[in-house]
Amino acid sequence: MDIIAFVKSTQIAPRKVRLVADSIRKQSVNNALVSLSATKKRGADVLEKTLRSAIANAIDRKALKENLFIKSIDVSEGPSYKRFHPSTRGRAHPYKKRKSHIRITLSDEINSKVKVKSSKVEKKEENKQSLRPTV
């Protein structure tokens, strides 16, 4: 069972959030919360809040917190504010204040492992059958 949580248009650049997101990808929920609380980057606060929202969604769907792990984290670019910094001789230097969209997908650990194992067994059986000579 996949559980999803979104945060849209949060005022932090996607590049900064991706640095933290890469460190917690494919971890269990408890390990990710511990590492996010110890991280001293601004993106960690936003990711922790989104992860807690995903956990609450999972508990609401009757999933056990101990069995959950992070299946995927997607950080995409949102709309950006275009601003100008005044410069000499009446000029202006443009810059962007970037925003991020964050999507965290949690999965139930037990269900995903069973699916992966069964698909590996099926592939092995197909390979054995294809290697047998036909008479």
Biotite code that builds the C-alpha atoms (Angstrom):
import biotite.structure as struc

atoms = struc.array([
    struc.Atom([0.000, 0.000, 0.000], chain_id="A", res_id=1, res_name="MET", atom_name="CA", element="C"),
    struc.Atom([1.463, 3.357, -1.021], chain_id="A", res_id=2, res_name="ASP", atom_name="CA", element="C"),
    struc.Atom([0.822, 6.470, 1.046], chain_id="A", res_id=3, res_name="ILE", atom_name="CA", element="C"),
    struc.Atom([1.571, 9.900, -0.425], chain_id="A", res_id=4, res_name="ILE", atom_name="CA", element="C"),
    struc.Atom([2.082, 13.351, 1.111], chain_id="A", res_id=5, res_name="ALA", atom_name="CA", element="C"),
    struc.Atom([2.559, 16.614, -0.806], chain_id="A", res_id=6, res_name="PHE", atom_name="CA", element="C"),
    struc.Atom([3.925, 20.039, 0.004], chain_id="A", res_id=7, res_name="VAL", atom_name="CA", element="C"),
    struc.Atom([3.491, 22.577, -2.743], chain_id="A", res_id=8, res_name="LYS", atom_name="CA", element="C"),
    struc.Atom([5.185, 25.937, -3.263], chain_id="A", res_id=9, res_name="SER", atom_name="CA", element="C"),
    struc.Atom([7.362, 25.936, -0.187], chain_id="A", res_id=10, res_name="THR", atom_name="CA", element="C"),
    struc.Atom([9.799, 28.855, -0.141], chain_id="A", res_id=11, res_name="GLN", atom_name="CA", element="C"),
    struc.Atom([13.102, 26.998, -0.457], chain_id="A", res_id=12, res_name="ILE", atom_name="CA", element="C"),
    struc.Atom([15.139, 26.159, -3.543], chain_id="A", res_id=13, res_name="ALA", atom_name="CA", element="C"),
    struc.Atom([14.755, 22.582, -4.840], chain_id="A", res_id=14, res_name="PRO", atom_name="CA", element="C"),
    struc.Atom([18.511, 22.134, -5.032], chain_id="A", res_id=15, res_name="ARG", atom_name="CA", element="C"),
    struc.Atom([18.814, 22.665, -1.276], chain_id="A", res_id=16, res_name="LYS", atom_name="CA", element="C"),
    struc.Atom([15.990, 20.252, -0.488], chain_id="A", res_id=17, res_name="VAL", atom_name="CA", element="C"),
    struc.Atom([17.406, 17.538, -2.778], chain_id="A", res_id=18, res_name="ARG", atom_name="CA", element="C"),
    struc.Atom([20.664, 17.486, -0.804], chain_id="A", res_id=19, res_name="LEU", atom_name="CA", element="C"),
    struc.Atom([18.779, 16.428, 2.315], chain_id="A", res_id=20, res_name="VAL", atom_name="CA", element="C"),
    struc.Atom([16.316, 14.192, 0.439], chain_id="A", res_id=21, res_name="ALA", atom_name="CA", element="C"),
    struc.Atom([19.169, 12.121, -1.019], chain_id="A", res_id=22, res_name="ASP", atom_name="CA", element="C"),
    struc.Atom([20.409, 11.320, 2.477], chain_id="A", res_id=23, res_name="SER", atom_name="CA", element="C"),
    struc.Atom([17.112, 9.783, 3.683], chain_id="A", res_id=24, res_name="ILE", atom_name="CA", element="C"),
    struc.Atom([15.961, 7.989, 0.522], chain_id="A", res_id=25, res_name="ARG", atom_name="CA", element="C"),
    struc.Atom([15.133, 4.241, 0.946], chain_id="A", res_id=26, res_name="LYS", atom_name="CA", element="C"),
    struc.Atom([15.317, 4.396, 4.767], chain_id="A", res_id=27, res_name="GLN", atom_name="CA", element="C"),
    struc.Atom([12.797, 3.295, 7.326], chain_id="A", res_id=28, res_name="SER", atom_name="CA", element="C"),
    struc.Atom([10.566, 6.016, 8.691], chain_id="A", res_id=29, res_name="VAL", atom_name="CA", element="C"),
    struc.Atom([12.090, 5.963, 12.180], chain_id="A", res_id=30, res_name="ASN", atom_name="CA", element="C"),
    struc.Atom([15.666, 6.241, 10.878], chain_id="A", res_id=31, res_name="ASN", atom_name="CA", element="C"),
    struc.Atom([14.693, 9.072, 8.544], chain_id="A", res_id=32, res_name="ALA", atom_name="CA", element="C"),
    struc.Atom([13.063, 11.067, 11.361], chain_id="A", res_id=33, res_name="LEU", atom_name="CA", element="C"),
    struc.Atom([16.154, 10.686, 13.539], chain_id="A", res_id=34, res_name="VAL", atom_name="CA", element="C"),
    struc.Atom([18.521, 11.777, 10.774], chain_id="A", res_id=35, res_name="SER", atom_name="CA", element="C"),
    struc.Atom([16.305, 14.727, 9.786], chain_id="A", res_id=36, res_name="LEU", atom_name="CA", element="C"),
    struc.Atom([16.153, 16.006, 13.352], chain_id="A", res_id=37, res_name="SER", atom_name="CA", element="C"),
    struc.Atom([19.970, 15.871, 13.540], chain_id="A", res_id=38, res_name="ALA", atom_name="CA", element="C"),
    struc.Atom([20.532, 17.604, 10.178], chain_id="A", res_id=39, res_name="THR", atom_name="CA", element="C"),
    struc.Atom([21.284, 21.316, 10.400], chain_id="A", res_id=40, res_name="LYS", atom_name="CA", element="C"),
    struc.Atom([20.004, 22.336, 6.969], chain_id="A", res_id=41, res_name="LYS", atom_name="CA", element="C"),
    struc.Atom([16.893, 24.373, 6.254], chain_id="A", res_id=42, res_name="ARG", atom_name="CA", element="C"),
    struc.Atom([15.522, 21.726, 3.891], chain_id="A", res_id=43, res_name="GLY", atom_name="CA", element="C"),
    struc.Atom([15.452, 19.205, 6.739], chain_id="A", res_id=44, res_name="ALA", atom_name="CA", element="C"),
    struc.Atom([12.652, 21.060, 8.534], chain_id="A", res_id=45, res_name="ASP", atom_name="CA", element="C"),
    struc.Atom([10.388, 21.024, 5.482], chain_id="A", res_id=46, res_name="VAL", atom_name="CA", element="C"),
    struc.Atom([11.114, 17.353, 4.753], chain_id="A", res_id=47, res_name="LEU", atom_name="CA", element="C"),
    struc.Atom([10.492, 16.365, 8.360], chain_id="A", res_id=48, res_name="GLU", atom_name="CA", element="C"),
    struc.Atom([7.133, 18.121, 8.351], chain_id="A", res_id=49, res_name="LYS", atom_name="CA", element="C"),
    struc.Atom([6.155, 16.408, 5.071], chain_id="A", res_id=50, res_name="THR", atom_name="CA", element="C"),
    struc.Atom([7.318, 13.020, 6.358], chain_id="A", res_id=51, res_name="LEU", atom_name="CA", element="C"),
    struc.Atom([5.253, 13.430, 9.530], chain_id="A", res_id=52, res_name="ARG", atom_name="CA", element="C"),
    struc.Atom([2.245, 14.253, 7.327], chain_id="A", res_id=53, res_name="SER", atom_name="CA", element="C"),
    struc.Atom([2.815, 11.067, 5.312], chain_id="A", res_id=54, res_name="ALA", atom_name="CA", element="C"),
    struc.Atom([3.069, 9.029, 8.528], chain_id="A", res_id=55, res_name="ILE", atom_name="CA", element="C"),
    struc.Atom([-0.218, 10.518, 9.741], chain_id="A", res_id=56, res_name="ALA", atom_name="CA", element="C"),
    struc.Atom([-1.825, 9.596, 6.407], chain_id="A", res_id=57, res_name="ASN", atom_name="CA", element="C"),
    struc.Atom([-0.526, 6.034, 6.792], chain_id="A", res_id=58, res_name="ALA", atom_name="CA", element="C"),
    struc.Atom([-1.820, 5.670, 10.341], chain_id="A", res_id=59, res_name="ILE", atom_name="CA", element="C"),
    struc.Atom([-5.182, 6.986, 9.179], chain_id="A", res_id=60, res_name="ASP", atom_name="CA", element="C"),
    struc.Atom([-5.223, 4.166, 6.586], chain_id="A", res_id=61, res_name="ARG", atom_name="CA", element="C"),
    struc.Atom([-4.551, 1.584, 9.327], chain_id="A", res_id=62, res_name="LYS", atom_name="CA", element="C"),
    struc.Atom([-0.879, 0.944, 8.499], chain_id="A", res_id=63, res_name="ALA", atom_name="CA", element="C"),
    struc.Atom([1.701, 0.194, 11.182], chain_id="A", res_id=64, res_name="LEU", atom_name="CA", element="C"),
    struc.Atom([4.421, 2.812, 11.618], chain_id="A", res_id=65, res_name="LYS", atom_name="CA", element="C"),
    struc.Atom([7.081, 0.139, 12.244], chain_id="A", res_id=66, res_name="GLU", atom_name="CA", element="C"),
    struc.Atom([6.516, -1.439, 8.807], chain_id="A", res_id=67, res_name="ASN", atom_name="CA", element="C"),
    struc.Atom([6.778, 1.782, 6.789], chain_id="A", res_id=68, res_name="LEU", atom_name="CA", element="C"),
    struc.Atom([9.749, 2.896, 4.729], chain_id="A", res_id=69, res_name="PHE", atom_name="CA", element="C"),
    struc.Atom([10.344, 5.702, 2.248], chain_id="A", res_id=70, res_name="ILE", atom_name="CA", element="C"),
    struc.Atom([9.685, 4.391, -1.247], chain_id="A", res_id=71, res_name="LYS", atom_name="CA", element="C"),
    struc.Atom([10.444, 7.637, -3.093], chain_id="A", res_id=72, res_name="SER", atom_name="CA", element="C"),
    struc.Atom([11.010, 11.341, -2.578], chain_id="A", res_id=73, res_name="ILE", atom_name="CA", element="C"),
    struc.Atom([10.425, 13.695, -5.489], chain_id="A", res_id=74, res_name="ASP", atom_name="CA", element="C"),
    struc.Atom([11.531, 17.316, -5.277], chain_id="A", res_id=75, res_name="VAL", atom_name="CA", element="C"),
    struc.Atom([10.485, 19.393, -8.263], chain_id="A", res_id=76, res_name="SER", atom_name="CA", element="C"),
    struc.Atom([10.672, 23.070, -9.043], chain_id="A", res_id=77, res_name="GLU", atom_name="CA", element="C"),
    struc.Atom([7.652, 25.215, -8.334], chain_id="A", res_id=78, res_name="GLY", atom_name="CA", element="C"),
    struc.Atom([6.842, 28.738, -9.480], chain_id="A", res_id=79, res_name="PRO", atom_name="CA", element="C"),
    struc.Atom([9.513, 31.302, -8.740], chain_id="A", res_id=80, res_name="SER", atom_name="CA", element="C"),
    struc.Atom([9.361, 34.998, -7.881], chain_id="A", res_id=81, res_name="TYR", atom_name="CA", element="C"),
    struc.Atom([11.324, 37.211, -10.243], chain_id="A", res_id=82, res_name="LYS", atom_name="CA", element="C"),
    struc.Atom([13.052, 40.015, -8.394], chain_id="A", res_id=83, res_name="ARG", atom_name="CA", element="C"),
    struc.Atom([15.608, 42.708, -9.220], chain_id="A", res_id=84, res_name="PHE", atom_name="CA", element="C"),
    struc.Atom([18.546, 44.051, -7.281], chain_id="A", res_id=85, res_name="HIS", atom_name="CA", element="C"),
    struc.Atom([19.283, 47.733, -7.945], chain_id="A", res_id=86, res_name="PRO", atom_name="CA", element="C"),
    struc.Atom([22.711, 48.431, -9.357], chain_id="A", res_id=87, res_name="SER", atom_name="CA", element="C"),
    struc.Atom([24.774, 51.433, -10.385], chain_id="A", res_id=88, res_name="THR", atom_name="CA", element="C"),
    struc.Atom([23.874, 53.763, -13.272], chain_id="A", res_id=89, res_name="ARG", atom_name="CA", element="C"),
    struc.Atom([20.200, 52.884, -13.108], chain_id="A", res_id=90, res_name="GLY", atom_name="CA", element="C"),
    struc.Atom([20.683, 49.236, -13.948], chain_id="A", res_id=91, res_name="ARG", atom_name="CA", element="C"),
    struc.Atom([19.022, 46.219, -12.335], chain_id="A", res_id=92, res_name="ALA", atom_name="CA", element="C"),
    struc.Atom([20.335, 42.700, -11.781], chain_id="A", res_id=93, res_name="HIS", atom_name="CA", element="C"),
    struc.Atom([17.600, 40.045, -11.941], chain_id="A", res_id=94, res_name="PRO", atom_name="CA", element="C"),
    struc.Atom([17.393, 37.009, -9.667], chain_id="A", res_id=95, res_name="TYR", atom_name="CA", element="C"),
    struc.Atom([14.797, 34.372, -8.803], chain_id="A", res_id=96, res_name="LYS", atom_name="CA", element="C"),
    struc.Atom([13.391, 33.330, -5.458], chain_id="A", res_id=97, res_name="LYS", atom_name="CA", element="C"),
    struc.Atom([12.764, 29.661, -6.132], chain_id="A", res_id=98, res_name="ARG", atom_name="CA", element="C"),
    struc.Atom([10.044, 27.423, -4.691], chain_id="A", res_id=99, res_name="LYS", atom_name="CA", element="C"),
    struc.Atom([9.758, 23.644, -4.367], chain_id="A", res_id=100, res_name="SER", atom_name="CA", element="C"),
    struc.Atom([7.121, 20.956, -4.652], chain_id="A", res_id=101, res_name="HIS", atom_name="CA", element="C"),
    struc.Atom([7.874, 17.935, -2.446], chain_id="A", res_id=102, res_name="ILE", atom_name="CA", element="C"),
    struc.Atom([6.217, 14.516, -2.752], chain_id="A", res_id=103, res_name="ARG", atom_name="CA", element="C"),
    struc.Atom([6.990, 11.694, -0.333], chain_id="A", res_id=104, res_name="ILE", atom_name="CA", element="C"),
    struc.Atom([5.706, 8.172, -1.002], chain_id="A", res_id=105, res_name="THR", atom_name="CA", element="C"),
    struc.Atom([5.733, 5.641, 1.835], chain_id="A", res_id=106, res_name="LEU", atom_name="CA", element="C"),
    struc.Atom([5.223, 1.941, 1.380], chain_id="A", res_id=107, res_name="SER", atom_name="CA", element="C"),
    struc.Atom([4.417, -0.970, 3.642], chain_id="A", res_id=108, res_name="ASP", atom_name="CA", element="C"),
    struc.Atom([7.648, -2.968, 3.990], chain_id="A", res_id=109, res_name="GLU", atom_name="CA", element="C"),
    struc.Atom([6.042, -6.397, 4.212], chain_id="A", res_id=110, res_name="ILE", atom_name="CA", element="C"),
    struc.Atom([3.944, -6.080, 1.055], chain_id="A", res_id=111, res_name="ASN", atom_name="CA", element="C"),
    struc.Atom([6.766, -4.749, -1.134], chain_id="A", res_id=112, res_name="SER", atom_name="CA", element="C"),
    struc.Atom([9.264, -7.470, -0.123], chain_id="A", res_id=113, res_name="LYS", atom_name="CA", element="C"),
    struc.Atom([6.778, -10.225, -0.945], chain_id="A", res_id=114, res_name="VAL", atom_name="CA", element="C"),
    struc.Atom([6.126, -8.717, -4.400], chain_id="A", res_id=115, res_name="LYS", atom_name="CA", element="C"),
    struc.Atom([9.835, -8.380, -5.159], chain_id="A", res_id=116, res_name="VAL", atom_name="CA", element="C"),
    struc.Atom([10.601, -11.963, -4.116], chain_id="A", res_id=117, res_name="LYS", atom_name="CA", element="C"),
    struc.Atom([7.733, -13.409, -6.126], chain_id="A", res_id=118, res_name="SER", atom_name="CA", element="C"),
    struc.Atom([8.743, -11.509, -9.271], chain_id="A", res_id=119, res_name="SER", atom_name="CA", element="C"),
    struc.Atom([12.359, -12.765, -8.927], chain_id="A", res_id=120, res_name="LYS", atom_name="CA", element="C"),
    struc.Atom([11.160, -16.363, -8.638], chain_id="A", res_id=121, res_name="VAL", atom_name="CA", element="C"),
    struc.Atom([8.965, -15.986, -11.728], chain_id="A", res_id=122, res_name="GLU", atom_name="CA", element="C"),
    struc.Atom([11.865, -14.558, -13.750], chain_id="A", res_id=123, res_name="LYS", atom_name="CA", element="C"),
    struc.Atom([14.139, -17.451, -12.757], chain_id="A", res_id=124, res_name="LYS", atom_name="CA", element="C"),
    struc.Atom([11.526, -19.975, -13.851], chain_id="A", res_id=125, res_name="GLU", atom_name="CA", element="C"),
    struc.Atom([11.104, -18.197, -17.198], chain_id="A", res_id=126, res_name="GLU", atom_name="CA", element="C"),
    struc.Atom([14.869, -18.214, -17.754], chain_id="A", res_id=127, res_name="ASN", atom_name="CA", element="C"),
    struc.Atom([15.091, -21.951, -16.997], chain_id="A", res_id=128, res_name="LYS", atom_name="CA", element="C"),
    struc.Atom([12.330, -22.709, -19.455], chain_id="A", res_id=129, res_name="GLN", atom_name="CA", element="C"),
    struc.Atom([13.887, -20.592, -22.200], chain_id="A", res_id=130, res_name="SER", atom_name="CA", element="C"),
    struc.Atom([17.264, -22.355, -21.776], chain_id="A", res_id=131, res_name="LEU", atom_name="CA", element="C"),
    struc.Atom([15.831, -25.837, -22.236], chain_id="A", res_id=132, res_name="ARG", atom_name="CA", element="C"),
    struc.Atom([16.386, -27.246, -25.725], chain_id="A", res_id=133, res_name="PRO", atom_name="CA", element="C"),
    struc.Atom([13.317, -28.010, -27.780], chain_id="A", res_id=134, res_name="THR", atom_name="CA", element="C"),
    struc.Atom([13.065, -31.428, -29.412], chain_id="A", res_id=135, res_name="VAL", atom_name="CA", element="C"),
])
